[in-house]
């Protein structure tokens, strides 16, 4: 029976085309022979070779990856502590202000955040002499500042759903609070921590505005290089770079999907096996098994008497 396409289906298809057709065009034009981005002059892969020869872009990629990695690590640690304070501790003076300050970067414009951090670093350099120069360290501090807010929301939402009776039972049996957190609470919120880490890594890798305020001449991130190249005139090297990023993200998403599907298949198979083992036998099979059991007992008794 044929089903008619409804309005919602057409809207979904149009939205997907609007999102993915530009990416497909970008991938196609990354193999363009011409230096002009919008003029097709034949198939060529020379821009990928030019991309790997560009030391500025390669250095910017490594700088962005290092900053994003360490920013995500620190943001997850701070977010876990902040989420634990917000959800598990009793009300204390200033708890509302603490929660508001943690989540303020979520609604604060990037321009305001970048400008305030720039003024903070300049004031600290003039008063205490640190940081002397703006570079990777100042970018890392700025990224940790706004990534912590996003990770806190993710982790705190999961922490509120954890059953506290299991933790209380462990502490009643003599487990210290830190050991209870490491063995019970942490494994329960580990998926949220992983999600917060990935979100923080993506936000840090993609940031442009805040990095432009707090960076110095010795540290240039990948979004800053791409933005400057667009202002001066974009080349197919940027298309090649974007294609590689799309390929890496797609590969990571596919691997994650495959691992989750494999884990789900194992769980379903284990559940079916447990249900089959726990399922009662039919009445004829139970009778046969009972008769066999009685005969085995008689044989064992006869064997015991003969041995004696």
C-alpha positions in Angstrom: 0.0 0.0 0.0 1.5 3.3 -1.1 1.7 6.1 1.5 1.3 9.7 0.5 4.0 12.2 1.3 2.6 14.7 3.9 3.6 18.3 4.4 5.9 17.4 7.4 7.8 14.9 5.2 8.3 17.5 2.5 9.5 20.0 5.1 11.9 17.4 6.5 13.4 16.7 3.0 13.7 20.4 2.2 15.5 21.0 5.5 17.9 18.1 4.9 18.7 19.3 1.4 19.3 22.8 2.7 21.8 21.4 5.2 23.7 18.9 3.2 23.6 20.1 -0.5 26.0 23.0 0.3 28.4 20.5 1.9 28.2 18.3 -1.1 29.0 21.3 -3.4 31.9 22.2 -1.2 33.3 18.7 -1.4 32.9 18.7 -5.2 34.6 22.1 -5.6 37.5 21.0 -3.4 38.7 18.9 -6.5 38.5 22.0 -8.8 41.4 22.7 -11.0 40.8 26.4 -11.1 42.0 28.8 -8.4 38.6 30.5 -8.5 36.2 28.8 -6.1 33.0 29.3 -8.2 34.5 28.4 -11.6 34.8 24.7 -12.5 37.9 24.0 -14.7 38.3 20.3 -14.4 39.1 17.6 -11.8 42.3 17.9 -9.8 43.5 17.0 -6.3 46.4 19.5 -6.2 44.7 21.6 -3.6 45.0 18.8 -1.0 48.8 18.8 -1.6 48.8 22.6 -1.4 47.0 22.3 1.9 49.5 20.0 3.5 52.3 22.3 2.3 50.8 25.3 4.0 52.6 25.5 7.3 50.3 28.3 8.6 47.2 26.1 8.3 48.9 23.0 9.7 50.2 24.9 12.7 46.7 26.4 13.2 45.1 23.0 13.1 47.5 21.6 15.8 47.1 24.7 17.9 43.3 24.4 17.8 43.4 20.6 18.5 45.6 21.1 21.6 43.6 24.0 23.0 40.3 22.1 22.4 41.6 18.9 24.0 42.9 20.5 27.2 39.9 22.9 27.4 37.5 20.0 27.2 39.4 18.1 29.9 39.4 21.0 32.3 35.8 22.0 31.5 34.6 18.5 32.3 36.4 18.4 35.7 35.1 21.8 36.7 31.6 21.0 35.4 31.4 17.8 37.4 32.3 19.6 40.6 29.9 22.4 39.8 27.1 20.0 39.0 27.7 18.1 42.2 27.5 21.3 44.2 24.3 22.4 42.4 22.4 19.1 42.7 23.7 17.3 45.9 24.6 19.9 48.4 21.9 21.5 50.6 21.0 25.1 50.2 23.7 27.5 51.3 24.1 31.2 51.1 24.9 32.2 47.6 23.8 29.0 45.9 21.5 30.9 43.5 24.3 33.3 42.7 26.7 30.4 42.1 24.3 28.7 39.7 23.6 31.9 37.9 27.4 32.6 37.5 28.0 29.1 36.2 25.3 29.3 33.5 25.8 33.0 32.6 28.1 32.2 29.6 25.2 30.4 28.0 23.3 33.6 27.4 26.1 36.0 27.3 27.1 37.3 23.9 30.6 36.1 22.7 31.6 39.7 22.1 30.9 40.7 25.7 32.7 37.6 27.0 35.7 38.1 24.8 36.0 41.8 25.7 35.7 41.2 29.4 38.3 38.5 29.4 40.6 40.7 27.4 40.3 43.5 29.9 40.9 41.0 32.7 44.1 39.8 31.2 45.3 43.3 30.5 44.6 44.4 34.1 46.3 41.3 35.5 49.4 41.9 33.3 49.6 45.5 34.5 49.1 44.6 38.2 50.8 41.3 38.8 52.7 40.8 35.5 50.9 37.7 34.5 50.1 36.8 31.8 52.9 38.7 30.1 51.8 37.8 26.6 48.5 36.6 25.2 48.7 33.2 23.5 47.6 29.6 23.9 47.3 30.0 27.7 44.9 32.9 27.6 42.9 31.2 24.8 42.7 28.0 26.9 41.5 29.9 30.0 38.8 31.7 27.9 37.6 28.5 26.3 37.4 26.7 29.7 35.3 29.6 30.9 32.4 29.1 28.5 32.8 25.4 27.9 32.3 24.7 31.6 28.8 26.2 31.4 27.7 23.9 28.7 29.2 20.8 30.3 27.6 21.7 33.6 24.1 21.7 32.1 24.7 18.3 30.6 26.2 16.7 33.6 23.8 18.2 36.2 20.8 16.9 34.2 22.1 13.4 34.4 23.2 13.7 38.0 19.7 14.6 39.1 18.4 11.3 37.7 20.9 9.1 39.5 19.2 7.0 42.2 20.7 8.2 45.5 19.5 5.1 47.4 22.3 3.1 45.9 24.9 5.7 47.1 23.3 5.8 50.6 23.3 2.0 50.8 27.0 1.9 49.9 27.8 4.6 52.5 25.7 2.7 55.1 27.9 -0.4 54.4 31.0 1.6 55.3 32.1 3.1 51.9 33.7 6.5 52.2 32.0 9.4 50.2 34.9 9.6 47.7 35.0 5.9 47.1 31.2 5.9 46.7 31.5 8.7 44.1 34.3 6.9 42.2 32.6 3.4 42.1 28.9 4.3 41.9 28.2 7.9 41.0 30.9 8.3 38.4 30.1 5.3 36.3 26.4 6.3 36.3 27.2 9.8 35.0 30.0 8.7 32.6 27.9 9.0 29.4 27.0 12.6 30.4 30.6 13.3 31.1 31.5 12.0 27.6 28.8 14.1 26.0 29.9 17.2 27.9 33.5 16.5 26.8 32.5 16.2 23.1 30.4 19.3 23.3 33.2 21.3 24.9 35.7 20.0 22.4 33.5 21.0 19.5 32.7 24.5 20.9 36.4 25.2 21.6 37.4 24.0 18.2 34.8 26.2 16.5 35.2 29.4 18.5 36.3 32.5 16.6 35.1 35.6 18.4 36.5 35.0 21.9 39.7 33.6 20.5 40.2 36.7 18.4 40.0 38.9 21.6 42.3 36.9 23.8 44.9 35.6 21.3 48.2 37.0 20.5 50.6 37.0 17.6 52.1 33.7 18.8 48.9 31.7 18.8 46.4 31.5 15.8 43.6 29.1 15.8 42.1 27.4 12.7 38.9 29.5 12.7 41.0 32.7 12.8 43.1 31.5 9.8 40.0 30.5 7.8 38.3 33.8 8.6 41.3 35.8 7.6 41.7 33.9 4.3 38.0 34.5 3.5 38.6 38.3 4.0 41.6 38.2 1.7 40.1 35.9 -0.9 39.2 32.3 -0.4 41.1 29.6 -2.2 40.2 25.9 -2.9 42.6 25.0 -0.1 39.9 26.0 2.4 37.4 23.7 0.5 39.9 20.9 0.8 40.3 21.6 4.6 36.6 21.6 5.1 36.3 18.4 3.2 38.8 16.7 5.4 37.0 18.0 8.5 33.6 16.7 7.2 35.3 13.3 6.5 36.8 13.1 10.0 33.5 14.0 11.6 31.5 11.5 9.5 34.0 8.8 10.2 33.9 9.4 13.9 30.1 9.4 13.8 30.0 6.2 11.9 32.4 4.4 14.3 30.4 5.6 17.3 27.2 4.3 15.6 28.8 1.0 14.8 30.1 0.5 18.4 26.7 1.4 19.9 24.9 -0.9 17.5 27.3 -3.7 18.3 26.8 -3.2 22.1 23.0 -3.1 21.7 23.1 -6.3 19.7 25.2 -8.0 22.5 22.8 -6.8 25.1 19.7 -8.1 23.2 21.4 -11.4 22.6 22.3 -11.7 26.3 18.8 -10.8 27.3 17.3 -13.5 25.0 19.7 -16.0 26.4 18.7 -15.2 29.9 15.0 -15.4 29.0 15.5 -18.8 27.3 17.4 -20.1 30.4 14.7 -18.9 32.8 11.8 -20.2 30.7 10.1 -23.3 32.2 10.2 -26.5 30.3 7.0 -28.0 28.8 5.2 -30.7 30.8 6.4 -33.8 28.7 10.1 -32.6 28.9 9.7 -32.1 32.6 8.4 -35.6 33.1 11.2 -37.1 31.0 13.8 -35.2 33.0 12.2 -36.4 36.2 12.3 -40.0 35.1 15.9 -39.7 34.1 16.8 -38.1 37.4 15.2 -41.0 39.3 17.0 -43.6 37.2 20.3 -41.8 37.7 19.8 -41.9 41.5 19.1 -45.6 41.3 22.2 -46.2 39.3 24.3 -44.2 41.7 23.0 -46.2 44.7 23.6 -49.5 42.9 27.1 -48.4 42.1 27.8 -47.3 45.7 26.6 -50.7 47.0 28.7 -52.6 44.5 31.7 -50.6 45.5 31.2 -51.2 49.2 
